[in-house]
Amino acid sequence: MALLPSIGQPVSRLEGHSKVTGEARYSGDYNVAGLLFGYVVNATITKGKILSINTEAVKTLPGVIEVFTHENRPALAWFDLQYADMDAPPGSPFRPLQNDKIVYNGQPIALVVAETFEMARYGASILEVTYSNEAFSTDLAASIIEARAPKMGLATALKPPPPKPKGDFDKVFNESPVQVAGEYYHGTEHHNPIELFSTTTVYEPDGKLTVYDKTQGTVNSQLYIGNVFGLHYKDVRVISPYVGGAFGSGLRPQYQLFLSVMAALELKRSVRVTLDRSQMYTFGHRPPTIQQTRFAADSSGKLTAMNHTAFAETSMFEDYTEVVVNWANMLYPAPNTKMEYKLVELDVFSPLDMRAPGGSTGLHAIESTMDELSYQLKMDPLELRLLNYAETDESLGRPFSSKELRQCYMQGAEKFGWANRNPEPRSMRRGNKLVGYGMATGIWEANQLPARAQAGIDKDGRLLVGSAVTDIGTGTLTVMTQIAADEFGMRVEDVIFSYGDSKEPFAPIQGGSMTVSTVGSAIKAACAALRKKLFKKARAMNNAALKGVDYKDVDFKEGRIVVREKPDRFVNLTGIVAANKGRMIETTNFSVPHVFKLKKYSRAAHSAVFVEVEVDEELGIINVTRAVTAVAAGKIINPKTARSQILGGMVWSISKALREETISDHRLGKYMNQNLAEYHIPVHADIHDLDVIFVEEDDQVVNELGSKGVGEIGLVGMPPAIANAVYHATGKRINQFPIHFDMLL
Ligand code: MOS
């Protein structure tokens, strides 16, 4: 039996059993009678035109039903706005099969639909396509001369432009006694959740659609389908209760959704389209970014001037942006700053949010520069951070809603044994291995979006809560159940949370570490409304227990409304439902962020990360032997699932710093390692001692829960901490991710 209150308890995932037994069904697992299978054909050139597609031979294959191309695509929505989903940047969203133009390598150009997956795939493999080629560019480094300011769009609140310049950066930088400058590069990364992208569109007898989609937003996919295909949104139901990893890849409707729905509507049959692993490299990616920093300090180590400039990739058709250069002055006070963010248009698909988009990029440069500055000052890197600790956010001139970063530094350093570090590079050894200690700071914004939720009590006294939100593996089901349970003083076993379904009340896309604050607040609001409704109904029953008692004088506890001062006076919730003829008593309510209050504060989760590496002196092989991440993220609703989020971010940090990169051949404009054999990620043997600390942090501002979200903060600080540890071990500063052994030889 779970303890009360549930918030703060390490409750195990409620869906854990169904996941490990294989009972949980993912978007590609729903089988219906007469299901057809679609397989996508992707362009093999980078830019140009399709001259011909010969579908005849494919159509004669046994079991092949249809081949869709731009030539027989149905007429669809016309305006860009109709294709713009909740995460669409400014520009013109990509439309599959729109016309004969090829705008990136791997662009979907045809869908073969057959009775079996195998026949669809075979048909796709023999489809004859001829092209005419045009000149293209996919090389960021070669093109930054053409960089320009991005257009800003609807999501500017969540992806704000760089802060305005302050003071006189150039003058003060040049006059300061201590100066550091660096250029940082990280390559393209592609989403590779274990579950591939798949959509099963069920064509219902009445022509309505039930769509099982791999997505981070059921309502986002629902509205996209409605807008693009001209359907009433009530005739489209999108279901996605289990998502096998998303990390941002499902924030936008992907082309398999479009193709599956298009084929189902045209053929009036149910159709599944699943992408294969190599096709994961044909949409959305973390953009390669080149960053330049110049930081200056006075001789005591106080920062005087900071410049951070980033050049990032975008596509020819959308201005995808990230928040890369806004962090330095949020973390460190400096009176003179100049922050710039510029985009370079290349012949690639639009980049896409990938866990800690922008933050993990920007902090790589900022925290490596701070490390370099500490050596120039001959000052401990932690001491330098403490000396330049921002009590307020000087980038925007606001206080923080809460900030226990100092405790992160202290508790993290203590747990790690930072005091044992010899400050001299190459001074620590273990056998033939050089040992290095590195540290870095992490920061990630704590935002909230509007959402609705439903809450009801059924005849058995169970609390039924509902939201359209997904659970992308983060623990949303469990955490929302805990939040609802505490609203009624119930055990989590007595709460049923229905989610991952567009027919439930509205929730926005699940991303940006915003789901606990967004959907959790909506659930609190719905539960509060339900409590009032139940109390009113109980009073109307003329029950003696509540005679002369006000709402403010009662508690909801263990299935009862209890008079606080006289706990022997209570009404059972089941009794109230029975008096309602056994019909569930339910209500919906919504929550919106308190914008006017919130905008007076900067709201962010912080972290301090400490890393030990061993570097083989002869071979250059880097091993992350130990790491501690200390996180301040407000109230931690579930320390078990939250810890898993941070651990996942720490594993990914090792991947980002040392392994992961999609390599382009810019002569072909093509990604060359489109599989998990050559797209390197850490394996079990690469992961050693990882430790997570949650620091106490009381936040009365950020939202009613006081919780900031922990999805991304685990991936922000650790990559630079690894680079800094490699420097400490070897005396070599490698400003490029991933760091490969040959760079150290
Ligand atoms: Mo978030 S970018 O959806 O991990």
Residues whose N, C-alpha, C, O or C-beta is under 5 A from the ligand:
A	BS01	MOS	F247 G248 D353 M354 R355 A356 Q510 G511 G512
